[in-house]
């Protein structure tokens, strides 16, 4: 389920606590350009103008059958890391 950033961090903390007793928590991060469907091969040859924000990324976390995700900005992620240090 797609969540806002604060809710994602809250659920992520809960998943970390659950993973301590059993299971593995997987976290993935990838670039996100706002697309929700793949582009057909015929259209890919034409220059893509749909790209909205080059700095967005999709964060996903899974623990068993529980899945959460959020879309955030790269710069915001680095700010959070710097605050934790």
Jmol script that loads the backbone (N, CA, C; Angstrom):
load data "model"
ATOM      1  N   UNK A   1       0.832  -1.165   0.000  1.00  0.00           N
ATOM      2  CA  UNK A   1       0.000   0.000   0.000  1.00  0.00           C
ATOM      3  C   UNK A   1       0.882   1.235   0.000  1.00  0.00           C
ATOM      4  N   UNK A   2       0.496   2.238  -0.755  1.00  0.00           N
ATOM      5  CA  UNK A   2       1.265   3.471  -0.886  1.00  0.00           C
ATOM      6  C   UNK A   2       0.898   4.413   0.254  1.00  0.00           C
ATOM      7  N   UNK A   3       1.905   4.827   1.022  1.00  0.00           N
ATOM      8  CA  UNK A   3       1.698   5.666   2.201  1.00  0.00           C
ATOM      9  C   UNK A   3       2.457   6.975   2.057  1.00  0.00           C
ATOM     10  N   UNK A   4       2.094   7.957   2.887  1.00  0.00           N
ATOM     11  CA  UNK A   4       2.904   9.172   2.933  1.00  0.00           C
ATOM     12  C   UNK A   4       4.164   8.870   3.745  1.00  0.00           C
ATOM     13  N   UNK A   5       5.140   9.764   3.717  1.00  0.00           N
ATOM     14  CA  UNK A   5       6.462   9.491   4.286  1.00  0.00           C
ATOM     15  C   UNK A   5       6.434   9.225   5.787  1.00  0.00           C
ATOM     16  N   UNK A   6       5.704  10.031   6.554  1.00  0.00           N
ATOM     17  CA  UNK A   6       5.677   9.849   8.007  1.00  0.00           C
ATOM     18  C   UNK A   6       5.012   8.537   8.401  1.00  0.00           C
ATOM     19  N   UNK A   7       3.911   8.209   7.747  1.00  0.00           N
ATOM     20  CA  UNK A   7       3.223   6.947   8.026  1.00  0.00           C
ATOM     21  C   UNK A   7       4.097   5.767   7.630  1.00  0.00           C
ATOM     22  N   UNK A   8       4.820   5.901   6.510  1.00  0.00           N
ATOM     23  CA  UNK A   8       5.727   4.847   6.070  1.00  0.00           C
ATOM     24  C   UNK A   8       6.789   4.568   7.128  1.00  0.00           C
ATOM     25  N   UNK A   9       7.386   5.626   7.678  1.00  0.00           N
ATOM     26  CA  UNK A   9       8.420   5.445   8.700  1.00  0.00           C
ATOM     27  C   UNK A   9       7.856   4.804   9.964  1.00  0.00           C
ATOM     28  N   UNK A  10       6.624   5.147  10.327  1.00  0.00           N
ATOM     29  CA  UNK A  10       5.980   4.542  11.494  1.00  0.00           C
ATOM     30  C   UNK A  10       5.773   3.047  11.275  1.00  0.00           C
ATOM     31  N   UNK A  11       5.212   2.682  10.111  1.00  0.00           N
ATOM     32  CA  UNK A  11       5.000   1.268   9.807  1.00  0.00           C
ATOM     33  C   UNK A  11       6.324   0.527   9.659  1.00  0.00           C
ATOM     34  N   UNK A  12       7.339   1.200   9.114  1.00  0.00           N
ATOM     35  CA  UNK A  12       8.651   0.574   8.959  1.00  0.00           C
ATOM     36  C   UNK A  12       9.246   0.232  10.318  1.00  0.00           C
ATOM     37  N   UNK A  13       9.068   1.114  11.283  1.00  0.00           N
ATOM     38  CA  UNK A  13       9.542   0.850  12.646  1.00  0.00           C
ATOM     39  C   UNK A  13       8.834  -0.377  13.232  1.00  0.00           C
ATOM     40  N   UNK A  14       7.531  -0.488  12.985  1.00  0.00           N
ATOM     41  CA  UNK A  14       6.770  -1.651  13.461  1.00  0.00           C
ATOM     42  C   UNK A  14       7.262  -2.933  12.788  1.00  0.00           C
ATOM     43  N   UNK A  15       7.547  -2.845  11.492  1.00  0.00           N
ATOM     44  CA  UNK A  15       8.039  -4.024  10.773  1.00  0.00           C
ATOM     45  C   UNK A  15       9.413  -4.443  11.280  1.00  0.00           C
ATOM     46  N   UNK A  16      10.274  -3.473  11.610  1.00  0.00           N
ATOM     47  CA  UNK A  16      11.579  -3.801  12.192  1.00  0.00           C
ATOM     48  C   UNK A  16      11.408  -4.572  13.492  1.00  0.00           C
ATOM     49  N   UNK A  17      10.507  -4.117  14.342  1.00  0.00           N
ATOM     50  CA  UNK A  17      10.272  -4.804  15.613  1.00  0.00           C
ATOM     51  C   UNK A  17       9.719  -6.205  15.400  1.00  0.00           C
ATOM     52  N   UNK A  18       8.833  -6.376  14.423  1.00  0.00           N
ATOM     53  CA  UNK A  18       8.286  -7.698  14.128  1.00  0.00           C
ATOM     54  C   UNK A  18       9.353  -8.625  13.558  1.00  0.00           C
ATOM     55  N   UNK A  19      10.281  -8.079  12.776  1.00  0.00           N
ATOM     56  CA  UNK A  19      11.298  -8.921  12.139  1.00  0.00           C
ATOM     57  C   UNK A  19      12.335  -9.418  13.138  1.00  0.00           C
ATOM     58  N   UNK A  20      12.421  -8.789  14.303  1.00  0.00           N
ATOM     59  CA  UNK A  20      13.375  -9.248  15.316  1.00  0.00           C
ATOM     60  C   UNK A  20      12.994 -10.618  15.847  1.00  0.00           C
ATOM     61  N   UNK A  21      11.700 -10.881  15.950  1.00  0.00           N
ATOM     62  CA  UNK A  21      11.263 -12.177  16.471  1.00  0.00           C
ATOM     63  C   UNK A  21      11.289 -13.257  15.389  1.00  0.00           C
ATOM     64  N   UNK A  22      10.851 -12.925  14.182  1.00  0.00           N
ATOM     65  CA  UNK A  22      10.888 -13.917  13.102  1.00  0.00           C
ATOM     66  C   UNK A  22      10.743 -13.219  11.757  1.00  0.00           C
ATOM     67  N   UNK A  23      11.322 -13.818  10.745  1.00  0.00           N
ATOM     68  CA  UNK A  23      11.197 -13.304   9.392  1.00  0.00           C
ATOM     69  C   UNK A  23      12.318 -12.367   8.999  1.00  0.00           C
ATOM     70  N   UNK A  24      12.309 -12.005   7.729  1.00  0.00           N
ATOM     71  CA  UNK A  24      13.310 -11.090   7.178  1.00  0.00           C
ATOM     72  C   UNK A  24      12.604  -9.878   6.598  1.00  0.00           C
ATOM     73  N   UNK A  25      13.159  -8.720   6.869  1.00  0.00           N
ATOM     74  CA  UNK A  25      12.612  -7.470   6.353  1.00  0.00           C
ATOM     75  C   UNK A  25      13.446  -7.053   5.148  1.00  0.00           C
ATOM     76  N   UNK A  26      12.794  -6.854   4.014  1.00  0.00           N
ATOM     77  CA  UNK A  26      13.474  -6.441   2.792  1.00  0.00           C
ATOM     78  C   UNK A  26      13.071  -5.007   2.469  1.00  0.00           C
ATOM     79  N   UNK A  27      14.067  -4.167   2.215  1.00  0.00           N
ATOM     80  CA  UNK A  27      13.821  -2.778   1.843  1.00  0.00           C
ATOM     81  C   UNK A  27      14.474  -2.540   0.490  1.00  0.00           C
ATOM     82  N   UNK A  28      13.705  -1.994  -0.454  1.00  0.00           N
ATOM     83  CA  UNK A  28      14.232  -1.688  -1.778  1.00  0.00           C
ATOM     84  C   UNK A  28      13.980  -0.221  -2.098  1.00  0.00           C
ATOM     85  N   UNK A  29      14.869   0.335  -2.909  1.00  0.00           N
ATOM     86  CA  UNK A  29      14.741   1.721  -3.339  1.00  0.00           C
ATOM     87  C   UNK A  29      15.068   1.782  -4.822  1.00  0.00           C
ATOM     88  N   UNK A  30      14.218   2.450  -5.594  1.00  0.00           N
ATOM     89  CA  UNK A  30      14.489   2.609  -7.017  1.00  0.00           C
ATOM     90  C   UNK A  30      13.943   3.946  -7.504  1.00  0.00           C
ATOM     91  N   UNK A  31      14.463   4.401  -8.619  1.00  0.00           N
ATOM     92  CA  UNK A  31      13.994   5.661  -9.196  1.00  0.00           C
ATOM     93  C   UNK A  31      12.538   5.539  -9.598  1.00  0.00           C
ATOM     94  N   UNK A  32      11.832   6.653  -9.479  1.00  0.00           N
ATOM     95  CA  UNK A  32      10.415   6.674  -9.816  1.00  0.00           C
ATOM     96  C   UNK A  32      10.138   7.932 -10.621  1.00  0.00           C
ATOM     97  N   UNK A  33       9.538   7.768 -11.789  1.00  0.00           N
ATOM     98  CA  UNK A  33       9.276   8.918 -12.647  1.00  0.00           C
ATOM     99  C   UNK A  33       7.792   9.229 -12.780  1.00  0.00           C
ATOM    100  N   UNK A  34       6.956   8.626 -11.978  1.00  0.00           N
ATOM    101  CA  UNK A  34       5.535   8.938 -11.992  1.00  0.00           C
ATOM    102  C   UNK A  34       4.695   8.022 -12.856  1.00  0.00           C
ATOM    103  N   UNK A  35       5.301   7.107 -13.546  1.00  0.00           N
ATOM    104  CA  UNK A  35       4.538   6.187 -14.389  1.00  0.00           C
ATOM    105  C   UNK A  35       3.901   5.097 -13.540  1.00  0.00           C
ATOM    106  N   UNK A  36       2.706   4.697 -13.927  1.00  0.00           N
ATOM    107  CA  UNK A  36       2.061   3.587 -13.243  1.00  0.00           C
ATOM    108  C   UNK A  36       1.885   2.386 -14.170  1.00  0.00           C
ATOM    109  N   UNK A  37       2.100   2.591 -15.470  1.00  0.00           N
ATOM    110  CA  UNK A  37       2.011   1.508 -16.447  1.00  0.00           C
ATOM    111  C   UNK A  37       3.280   1.504 -17.298  1.00  0.00           C
ATOM    112  N   UNK A  38       3.704   0.336 -17.773  1.00  0.00           N
ATOM    113  CA  UNK A  38       4.846   0.313 -18.686  1.00  0.00           C
ATOM    114  C   UNK A  38       4.478   0.946 -20.030  1.00  0.00           C
ATOM    115  N   UNK A  39       5.472   1.473 -20.712  1.00  0.00           N
ATOM    116  CA  UNK A  39       5.257   2.093 -22.020  1.00  0.00           C
ATOM    117  C   UNK A  39       5.339   1.004 -23.088  1.00  0.00           C
ATOM    118  N   UNK A  40       4.376   0.945 -24.016  1.00  0.00           N
ATOM    119  CA  UNK A  40       4.465  -0.036 -25.100  1.00  0.00           C
ATOM    120  C   UNK A  40       5.727   0.185 -25.927  1.00  0.00           C
ATOM    121  N   UNK A  41       6.251  -0.895 -26.521  1.00  0.00           N
ATOM    122  CA  UNK A  41       7.509  -0.818 -27.258  1.00  0.00           C
ATOM    123  C   UNK A  41       7.428   0.132 -28.447  1.00  0.00           C
ATOM    124  N   UNK A  42       6.272   0.234 -29.085  1.00  0.00           N
ATOM    125  CA  UNK A  42       6.144   1.119 -30.239  1.00  0.00           C
ATOM    126  C   UNK A  42       6.298   2.582 -29.832  1.00  0.00           C
ATOM    127  N   UNK A  43       5.850   2.920 -28.644  1.00  0.00           N
ATOM    128  CA  UNK A  43       5.890   4.313 -28.191  1.00  0.00           C
ATOM    129  C   UNK A  43       7.257   4.666 -27.616  1.00  0.00           C
ATOM    130  N   UNK A  44       8.046   3.683 -27.190  1.00  0.00           N
ATOM    131  CA  UNK A  44       9.337   3.944 -26.571  1.00  0.00           C
ATOM    132  C   UNK A  44      10.314   4.617 -27.523  1.00  0.00           C
ATOM    133  N   UNK A  45      10.140   4.433 -28.822  1.00  0.00           N
ATOM    134  CA  UNK A  45      11.052   5.031 -29.791  1.00  0.00           C
ATOM    135  C   UNK A  45      10.920   6.552 -29.809  1.00  0.00           C
ATOM    136  N   UNK A  46       9.730   7.034 -29.507  1.00  0.00           N
ATOM    137  CA  UNK A  46       9.491   8.476 -29.468  1.00  0.00           C
ATOM    138  C   UNK A  46      10.059   9.016 -28.164  1.00  0.00           C
ATOM    139  N   UNK A  47      10.576  10.240 -28.197  1.00  0.00           N
ATOM    140  CA  UNK A  47      11.154  10.851 -27.005  1.00  0.00           C
ATOM    141  C   UNK A  47      10.099  10.935 -25.905  1.00  0.00           C
ATOM    142  N   UNK A  48      10.478  10.566 -24.684  1.00  0.00           N
ATOM    143  CA  UNK A  48       9.535  10.531 -23.567  1.00  0.00           C
ATOM    144  C   UNK A  48       9.416  11.909 -22.930  1.00  0.00           C
ATOM    145  N   UNK A  49       8.200  12.429 -22.878  1.00  0.00           N
ATOM    146  CA  UNK A  49       7.947  13.709 -22.231  1.00  0.00           C
ATOM    147  C   UNK A  49       7.156  13.527 -20.947  1.00  0.00           C
ATOM    148  N   UNK A  50       6.869  12.298 -20.565  1.00  0.00           N
ATOM    149  CA  UNK A  50       6.053  12.026 -19.384  1.00  0.00           C
ATOM    150  C   UNK A  50       6.842  12.132 -18.086  1.00  0.00           C
ATOM    151  N   UNK A  51       8.151  12.129 -18.146  1.00  0.00           N
ATOM    152  CA  UNK A  51       8.973  12.143 -16.938  1.00  0.00           C
ATOM    153  C   UNK A  51       8.691  13.416 -16.154  1.00  0.00           C
ATOM    154  N   UNK A  52       8.270  13.243 -14.892  1.00  0.00           N
ATOM    155  CA  UNK A  52       7.847  14.392 -14.098  1.00  0.00           C
ATOM    156  C   UNK A  52       8.957  14.927 -13.217  1.00  0.00           C
ATOM    157  N   UNK A  53       9.536  14.076 -12.390  1.00  0.00           N
ATOM    158  CA  UNK A  53      10.540  14.540 -11.442  1.00  0.00           C
ATOM    159  C   UNK A  53      11.672  13.528 -11.406  1.00  0.00           C
ATOM    160  N   UNK A  54      12.854  13.953 -11.809  1.00  0.00           N
ATOM    161  CA  UNK A  54      13.988  13.033 -11.872  1.00  0.00           C
ATOM    162  C   UNK A  54      14.517  12.677 -10.496  1.00  0.00           C
ATOM    163  N   UNK A  55      14.147  13.433  -9.470  1.00  0.00           N
ATOM    164  CA  UNK A  55      14.685  13.205  -8.139  1.00  0.00           C
ATOM    165  C   UNK A  55      13.784  12.352  -7.256  1.00  0.00           C
ATOM    166  N   UNK A  56      12.724  11.778  -7.779  1.00  0.00           N
ATOM    167  CA  UNK A  56      11.826  10.960  -6.973  1.00  0.00           C
ATOM    168  C   UNK A  56      12.333   9.532  -6.897  1.00  0.00           C
ATOM    169  N   UNK A  57      12.025   8.878  -5.779  1.00  0.00           N
ATOM    170  CA  UNK A  57      12.353   7.462  -5.659  1.00  0.00           C
ATOM    171  C   UNK A  57      11.225   6.749  -4.928  1.00  0.00           C
ATOM    172  N   UNK A  58      11.110   5.471  -5.200  1.00  0.00           N
ATOM    173  CA  UNK A  58      10.098   4.618  -4.613  1.00  0.00           C
ATOM    174  C   UNK A  58      10.778   3.736  -3.580  1.00  0.00           C
ATOM    175  N   UNK A  59      10.310   3.790  -2.341  1.00  0.00           N
ATOM    176  CA  UNK A  59      10.827   2.946  -1.266  1.00  0.00           C
ATOM    177  C   UNK A  59       9.793   1.877  -0.964  1.00  0.00           C
ATOM    178  N   UNK A  60      10.235   0.636  -0.890  1.00  0.00           N
ATOM    179  CA  UNK A  60       9.344  -0.481  -0.570  1.00  0.00           C
ATOM    180  C   UNK A  60       9.929  -1.270   0.583  1.00  0.00           C
ATOM    181  N   UNK A  61       9.051  -1.781   1.431  1.00  0.00           N
ATOM    182  CA  UNK A  61       9.473  -2.655   2.523  1.00  0.00           C
ATOM    183  C   UNK A  61       8.500  -3.822   2.578  1.00  0.00           C
ATOM    184  N   UNK A  62       9.046  -5.047   2.703  1.00  0.00           N
ATOM    185  CA  UNK A  62       8.206  -6.231   2.803  1.00  0.00           C
ATOM    186  C   UNK A  62       8.675  -7.105   3.949  1.00  0.00           C
ATOM    187  N   UNK A  63       7.715  -7.637   4.667  1.00  0.00           N
ATOM    188  CA  UNK A  63       7.962  -8.606   5.730  1.00  0.00           C
ATOM    189  C   UNK A  63       6.878  -9.658   5.596  1.00  0.00           C
ATOM    190  N   UNK A  64       7.249 -10.816   5.058  1.00  0.00           N
ATOM    191  CA  UNK A  64       6.246 -11.842   4.804  1.00  0.00           C
ATOM    192  C   UNK A  64       5.274 -11.355   3.746  1.00  0.00           C
ATOM    193  N   UNK A  65       3.978 -11.309   4.105  1.00  0.00           N
ATOM    194  CA  UNK A  65       2.988 -10.828   3.145  1.00  0.00           C
ATOM    195  C   UNK A  65       2.597  -9.371   3.389  1.00  0.00           C
ATOM    196  N   UNK A  66       3.251  -8.694   4.329  1.00  0.00           N
ATOM    197  CA  UNK A  66       2.998  -7.279   4.586  1.00  0.00           C
ATOM    198  C   UNK A  66       3.889  -6.444   3.674  1.00  0.00           C
ATOM    199  N   UNK A  67       3.284  -5.529   2.932  1.00  0.00           N
ATOM    200  CA  UNK A  67       4.036  -4.697   1.992  1.00  0.00           C
ATOM    201  C   UNK A  67       3.621  -3.244   2.171  1.00  0.00           C
ATOM    202  N   UNK A  68       4.621  -2.358   2.262  1.00  0.00           N
ATOM    203  CA  UNK A  68       4.357  -0.927   2.327  1.00  0.00           C
ATOM    204  C   UNK A  68       5.290  -0.219   1.359  1.00  0.00           C
ATOM    205  N   UNK A  69       4.878   0.960   0.896  1.00  0.00           N
ATOM    206  CA  UNK A  69       5.717   1.721  -0.026  1.00  0.00           C
ATOM    207  C   UNK A  69       5.402   3.202   0.100  1.00  0.00           C
ATOM    208  N   UNK A  70       6.338   4.018  -0.357  1.00  0.00           N
ATOM    209  CA  UNK A  70       6.163   5.465  -0.392  1.00  0.00           C
ATOM    210  C   UNK A  70       6.999   6.037  -1.524  1.00  0.00           C
ATOM    211  N   UNK A  71       6.597   7.196  -2.001  1.00  0.00           N
ATOM    212  CA  UNK A  71       7.362   7.925  -3.007  1.00  0.00           C
ATOM    213  C   UNK A  71       7.904   9.172  -2.324  1.00  0.00           C
ATOM    214  N   UNK A  72       9.208   9.375  -2.433  1.00  0.00           N
ATOM    215  CA  UNK A  72       9.842  10.506  -1.773  1.00  0.00           C
ATOM    216  C   UNK A  72      10.909  11.108  -2.669  1.00  0.00           C
ATOM    217  N   UNK A  73      11.521  12.156  -2.207  1.00  0.00           N
ATOM    218  CA  UNK A  73      12.539  12.876  -2.954  1.00  0.00           C
ATOM    219  C   UNK A  73      13.923  12.410  -2.501  1.00  0.00           C
ATOM    220  N   UNK A  74      14.879  12.272  -3.423  1.00  0.00           N
ATOM    221  CA  UNK A  74      16.236  11.851  -3.064  1.00  0.00           C
ATOM    222  C   UNK A  74      16.840  12.782  -2.020  1.00  0.00           C
ATOM    223  N   UNK A  75      16.659  14.070  -2.203  1.00  0.00           N
ATOM    224  CA  UNK A  75      17.259  15.050  -1.298  1.00  0.00           C
ATOM    225  C   UNK A  75      16.707  14.888   0.111  1.00  0.00           C
ATOM    226  N   UNK A  76      15.421  14.575   0.223  1.00  0.00           N
ATOM    227  CA  UNK A  76      14.811  14.371   1.539  1.00  0.00           C
ATOM    228  C   UNK A  76      15.414  13.161   2.245  1.00  0.00           C
ATOM    229  N   UNK A  77      15.733  12.115   1.497  1.00  0.00           N
ATOM    230  CA  UNK A  77      16.348  10.921   2.088  1.00  0.00           C
ATOM    231  C   UNK A  77      17.722  11.264   2.648  1.00  0.00           C
ATOM    232  N   UNK A  78      18.510  12.012   1.889  1.00  0.00           N
ATOM    233  CA  UNK A  78      19.840  12.384   2.370  1.00  0.00           C
ATOM    234  C   UNK A  78      19.755  13.287   3.595  1.00  0.00           C
ATOM    235  N   UNK A  79      18.763  14.169   3.640  1.00  0.00           N
ATOM    236  CA  UNK A  79      18.570  15.017   4.816  1.00  0.00           C
ATOM    237  C   UNK A  79      18.276  14.179   6.050  1.00  0.00           C
ATOM    238  N   UNK A  80      17.445  13.157   5.893  1.00  0.00           N
ATOM    239  CA  UNK A  80      17.110  12.283   7.020  1.00  0.00           C
ATOM    240  C   UNK A  80      18.348  11.548   7.507  1.00  0.00           C
ATOM    241  N   UNK A  81      19.185  11.088   6.584  1.00  0.00           N
ATOM    242  CA  UNK A  81      20.404  10.384   6.979  1.00  0.00           C
ATOM    243  C   UNK A  81      21.356  11.309   7.723  1.00  0.00           C
ATOM    244  N   UNK A  82      21.469  12.545   7.273  1.00  0.00           N
ATOM    245  CA  UNK A  82      22.349  13.492   7.945  1.00  0.00           C
ATOM    246  C   UNK A  82      21.841  13.833   9.344  1.00  0.00           C
ATOM    247  N   UNK A  83      20.524  13.898   9.524  1.00  0.00           N
ATOM    248  CA  UNK A  83      19.957  14.183  10.849  1.00  0.00           C
ATOM    249  C   UNK A  83      20.218  13.031  11.812  1.00  0.00           C
ATOM    250  N   UNK A  84      20.235  11.799  11.295  1.00  0.00           N
ATOM    251  CA  UNK A  84      20.471  10.636  12.155  1.00  0.00           C
ATOM    252  C   UNK A  84      21.922  10.550  12.598  1.00  0.00           C
ATOM    253  N   UNK A  85      22.844  11.107  11.816  1.00  0.00           N
ATOM    254  CA  UNK A  85      24.258  11.051  12.175  1.00  0.00           C
ATOM    255  C   UNK A  85      24.516  12.068  13.218  1.00  0.00           C
TER     256      UNK A  85
END
end "model"
wireframe off; spacefill off
backbone 0.3
color backbone group
